[in-house]
Amino acid sequence: MPRIEVSENLYRQIESEASEDDFNDTLWKMVGSYRRTNNPEADQT
């Protein structure tokens, strides 16, 4: 699995969003959302 480094502030935001979900699932959902928003061509094959 790739390594993702985030700031302490962002880490705390992710923690608060993941309160009821698995932390890793929440993190990867956020990464996927960011990727689709900022680089939609990346998801095309």
SVG drawing of the C-alpha trace seen along z (x, -y; Angstrom):
<svg xmlns="http://www.w3.org/2000/svg" viewBox="-20 -22 25 24">
<polyline fill="none" stroke="black" stroke-width="0.4" points="0.0,0.0 1.4,-3.5 2.4,-5.7 0.5,-9.0 1.9,-11.8 -0.4,-14.6 0.0,-17.5 -1.0,-17.2 -4.0,-19.5 -5.3,-17.3 -4.7,-14.2 -7.0,-15.5 -9.6,-16.4 -9.4,-12.8 -9.7,-11.4 -12.8,-13.4 -14.4,-12.2 -13.5,-8.6 -15.1,-8.5 -17.7,-5.9 -15.8,-4.4 -12.5,-2.7 -9.7,-5.4 -8.0,-3.9 -11.3,-3.6 -12.0,-7.3 -8.5,-8.3 -8.7,-6.4 -12.1,-7.9 -10.7,-11.4 -7.7,-10.6 -10.0,-9.2 -12.3,-12.3 -9.3,-14.6 -7.9,-12.7 -11.1,-12.7 -11.6,-16.5 -8.0,-17.5 -7.1,-14.9 -10.1,-13.2 -8.1,-11.8 -6.2,-9.6 -9.2,-7.3 -9.6,-6.7 -8.0,-3.6"/>
</svg>
